[in-house]
């Protein structure tokens, strides 16, 4: 079992007190990420809130727009909506939707969703979805929309139709050589947000922690989209795409990501409680 909702709220409070810039939640098999952000965000002011990421297929653009704008209203315009198409084994095997041509689906989804978030009425009819209507939530700023885009077609859609991308398991090499130039070309005159998302551990046991990542995140290397990102990042597996080492080493790895074009960093701390405390402390120092 995961932590209680009150424990999650306490973790938001701790993140704010530590000086972290924001808290991001994934949408997995537990509680709803956007609802959790609304609950926690109402109780913890002053930090940014984001999802990384909410799957598109189970939520119609009208439904997701209504939910996201409600959360935006609840937290005072602090939401970044990170969304993505997920993976075939989830969308087809768990939800029962077709995963045929996911890049086409994403482009059509964003074409309907983004105007809805701006308060516009849409009448969109694509090959994969239809959206007709509007969401009436006055005096709410549209949340920034980021896409968990890994392939070139996804990155082009993110650059043209959204505010940027969440690049999971991308190393500095993958960002500099592939992600940043691809999405920047697609964005034209706009400067896209490039959020590097990874795992971090400030530790004296680097080899042990990389071995733990290889064992517990090994399936990452078997999923086609992640496998392609790891290959473009010159990483044999997820253990080569994490931020691990002492404070000096991890800080250097973080700076490499920003030098490669990342505009923001989202990390999941791992390791012992002491190691996670060291990791969060380093992140807070750098954020300050």
DATADA-V898013 format. One line per field, one symbol per residue. phi: phi as a letter, one per 30 degrees, with the letter a starting at -180 (. if undefined). Layout:
BEGIN
phi=???
END
This chain:
BEGIN
phi=.dddddddddddedddddjddabbbdccccddddddddddddcbdibdbbcabcddedbdeddddddddddeddciicccccbadibedddddccicdcdhdddedddddddddddddiddbbcbcdcabbbkaccbdibddddcccdcbddddddddddcbclbcccicdedddddbdddddddddiddcddbcdcacbadacbedddddddedccededcdedddddddddhcdaddccccbkdedddddddddddddjdcabbbcdbjddddddddddddddddd
END
